[in-house]
Amino acid sequence: MGRIQRTIELAKASWAVLREHRGLAVLPVLSFVANLVVLAGFLGLILLVGVDGGTGGGADGFDASPFVYVLGVFGYLAATIVTVFFQTALVSGADEALSGGEPSVGSSLHAATSRLDRILPWALLTGTVGLILQAVEERAGFVGQIVANLVGAAWRIVTFLVVPVLVVEDLGPIAATKRSAQLFRSTWGENLAAQMGFGLLGFLAALPALLVGGVAVASGNLGVAVVGVAVAVAWLAVVMTVVAALSGIFQMALYRYATSGDVPGGFPSEAVRAAFGPRRR
């Protein structure tokens, strides 16, 4: 119960920062919209190429040519770049807020834009790792799925602080990955419990939406079902937005403590130190 309580305290502190700087919550929304645009664009290209080149495909004339798969890879990498860009903007805004500044959407986006030379290589690296793991999972059977999941989890753990490193230390992708792994090894403590805790909090916050949507659909009334599903989707969108913003704030706070030992403003000292455990030099 101690770990859960500490995670709740950290979430409360992150929430206090987010309430004071509500514009930070706009960035996950912009990321979602931008990813939808990228997805729609590449799906349109894939359909056009598939239909135009579908001379020997199935009954619908669609032929998944090698070029279609290439487009799919580029689409995945483009979505990764968009995601990392807005994640960098969010973490940059959190850094400004924790420094006592007043971040805006514009200043956060400007900070991310100024680091495009770091964002692009890192996004391509982590996107390529994701593609390789996905290929292993799909083609190596049950054992491949286990290996891919374990390696993927390890990758997420050791790269948890890469974006704050990119923002503050201005390192390249390889150096940033090594730096993130170093910070994790030296100050890991109960960091993992905190990461999982935000996911758990998000899941618990989403339960009412799932309940409302399920009851509405089960009612058998079309009008009730439409309204219920709409409310559920809106609630889920709010939960995802808030959790993403909280995670970015928390991520920068963890980086600051890992590198300096100082507890960022707005965060309870004991809660942050408990999340990391004893610092080892």
Secondary structure, DSSP 8 states (H G I E B T S, - for coil): -HHHHHHHHHHHHHHHHHHHTGGGGHHHHHHHHHHHHHHHHHHHHHHHHHHHT-SSS-TT-----HHHHHHHHHHHHHHHHHHHHHHHHHHHHHHHHHTT----HHHHHHHHHTTHHHHHHHHHHHHHHHHHHHHHHHHSHHHHHHHHHHHHHHHHHHTTTHHHHHHHH---HHHHHHHHHHHHHHS-TTHHHHHHHHHHHHHHHHHHHHHHHHHHHHT--HHHHHHHHHHHHHHHHHHHHHHHHHHHHHHHHHHHHHHH----TTS-HHHHHHHH-S---
